[in-house]
Amino acid sequence: MTLRVVVADDQTLVRTGFRMIIDARDDLEVVGEASDGREAVRLTRQLAPDVVLMDVRMPVVDGIEATRQIAESDSPARVLVLTTWDVDAHVVAALRAGASGFLLKDIRPAELVDAIRLTARGDALLAPTVLSRVLDQFLRATPDPAPPPSLRNLSGREREVLTLIGQALSNAEIAQRLSLSEATVKNHVTAVLRKLGLRDRVQAVVAAYDHGLVQPRRP
């Protein structure tokens, strides 16, 4: 199956470069390009891509607001945010808006392609170089004005799994920690996302911090 991608960036050369990298792969295809956030939202609704590569700073509507509009719509598209900055408030704002991942624009072509594939199948990600700093320094420092989804519907085991997701553990690591099979952990993760109305694993990490299940480490 070919994964459909929309590239949103206000720089023509950047969009062209991403298109060349993506279209060179047999399983990926750029189906649309947007030069601002409003156009990105429109193309996402019109073309139903699997993944939207979203620049943070764009005219008319910025990438964060565009991400929010896509996440709040019925679109199944997942948003992968790219920027030239690493850890700052833009990262947290994008995650809270519903982004499924965050990568720096200087990422290597092979890593970009892998990130698109991972994001499309729901294995949301952050750039490894910024993950721990984002979680520890910013998520609790910039609380969401909206209350996080309630944990009342989660079982005790599901709360444990959510806590470990918040610590950035993989399913295999959670399985080892709780002496469970990976298949059982996967079922718990699916239940957590469904019960809390979360799009993917990154949103579960944010929820774990918002609920205080995971505390930021002191510098």
N, C-alpha and C positions, 0 to 999 in steps of 0.2 A: 504494500500500500504506500502510495506517495503522500508525504506530509506536506500540507499546504501552508505557506508562510506569507504573512504581510510584513513588510519592512517599513517602519515609520521613523524618519529622521529628516531634519530640515536641510541637511547637506547632501546635494546630489551625488558628490563623489563617494560619500559614505554609503549611501543606498546602493550605488553601482557596485562598490566593492563587496558588500554583503550579498548582493544578487549573484555575482560571479562565483563566490565561494559556495553559496547554497545550491545554485543551479548546476554546479559541477558534480553534484551527488545524484545518483540514480533515484534515491528514495525521497528527495526533497525538491520542492518547487516554489519559487516566489510567484505568487498569484496577484500581488498588488503592491504598490509603493505609495506612501503618504508623506507629505512634507510638513504636516502639522497634525496636532492631536485630533482635531475635529474630523479631518479626512481619514485618520486611522480608525476612528469609531465607525464612520460611514462605511469604509471598505470592509471592516470586520463584519458588520451586519449584512452587507451585500454579498461578500465572497465566502463567508463561513470558513476561515482558515483554522488550522489546528493550533498555530502559534503566531503571536504577534511580537516581533522584535521592536521594542519601544524605546526611543530616546527620551531622556528626562526633560530636557529643555528644548521646547519647540514653540513656535508662534501660534496665535489664535487660541488654542487649547493646549496646555502643556501635557507632557507624558503622564504625569501622575493623575490628573483629572481624567484624561482619556482612559487610563487603566481602570479607574473607578467606574466610569460609565460602562466599560466593557464587562467588568466583573458583576455589575448590578443588572446587566441585561440577561437575556436568555441565551446568549452566545456561549458555546462550550469552549471557545478559544482560550488558550492560556497565554498570559503576557510574560515575556522575558525582557526585563528592563536592562538597557545598556547605557552606560555613562562614562565620562572620562574621570569622574571622581570615585574614590572608594568609599570610605566610611564618613557619612555625613547625614543630615536630616533627610536628604532626598531618598536615601535607602529605606529608612523606616517609613516615610510617607508612601513610598511605592508599595511596600509590603502591606501596610495597612489598607491601601487602596485595592489590594487584591492581586498584586503581582505574584507570579509563581516562581520567580527567580531573579537574580541580579548578577550581572557580569560587567566587567570593565571592557571598554572598547578596544583595548590593546590585546584582547584575547587572541590566541593563535587560531588559525582557520579550523584545524581539526577539533579544537576544544569548543569552538562555536557550534560546529555541526553536532558534536556529541551533546551539547547543552540543549539544542533544539529537540533532538530525539528524546532525551531524558524528560524534558518539560512536556512534550506531547503525550508521553505515556503516564504522566502524573507523578514522576519522580522529581518533584520540584527541588530547586537547588539555589544556593548562593555561591558566589566565587569562594573557593576555599580560603583565600587570603583575607577575606573580610568577614566570614561567617561568625567566628567567635567574638570579634570586636563589635559587630552589629548587635549581637544578642546581649552582650555584657554592658555595653556603654550607652546604647540608645533606646532599646525597646521600653525599658522601664523609665527612662528619663523623659520620654515623650508620650505620655499616656493618651490613649484614644478617647475622645470626648464621648463616644458611644459606649455603653456598657458591653463587656464581652458576653458571649453566649453563656447561658447557665450550664453548670456542670451537674445539675440535679438528675438529669437523665442518664448519666454515666454510672456504670457499675464501678465497684472498687478496683477491679482489675483494669478497667478502661482508664480510670484516673491514673493508675500507675503507668500505663502505656503512654498516656498523654504527657506525663511528667518526663519520661525518658525521651520522648520525641523532642520535648523542649530542651533537653540536654544535647540535642543533635546526634543521638544514637541511631544507628541503622536498625532495620528489622532484625538482622542477624545478631547484633549486639544486644538488642532488647530481649531476644529469645534466650540468649546466654544468661543475661542478668536475671531473668524471671524463670529460668528453667522450663521454657516452653518451646514448642516447635515454631519454625519461621512461618508456617502456614497459619498457625493459631494467632501469632502476632499480627500477621497481615489482616486476618479477620477482625481483630480488635481495632487496628488502625482504621479500617474501613468503617467500622461501627462508630468510632469517635468522630470521624469526619461527617458522617451522616447525621448523627445526633446533634452535633454542634453547628451543622449547616456550613461547614468549611469546604473550600474548594480543593485544598491539597495540603501537603505536609508542611509547607512553609507557613500557611495560615494556622496550622495546629501549633507550630512553634510560638507564633505571636500570642495565641490564646493561652498557652501554658505560662508565658511571662505575665500576661495581663491578669491572670487569675492568681498569680503569686506562687504557682506550683514550682517555678524555677526562679531563683534569685540571681541577679547579676553578681559576678565575682568582683571583689574589690581589686583595684589596680595595685 
